[in-house]
């Protein structure tokens, strides 16, 4: 993993640590990256739902058709 040097706003770092429940700079950055990736995944899922990708799940007797009951 490459090392890099950046200036960090310590007030933002402290706030992010509080929100994420982390202690170190590295843990905070890793947790922040994970959270950004998670948020993107949720947005994509919501987008699919808004486009009707899951509409079939609202149809009557869907369980029988999907699971072959």
Secondary structure, DSSP 8 states (H G I E B T S, - for coil): ---------HHHHHHHHHHHT--SHHHHHHHHHHHHHHHHHHHHHHHHHHTTTTGGGGSTTHHHHHHT-
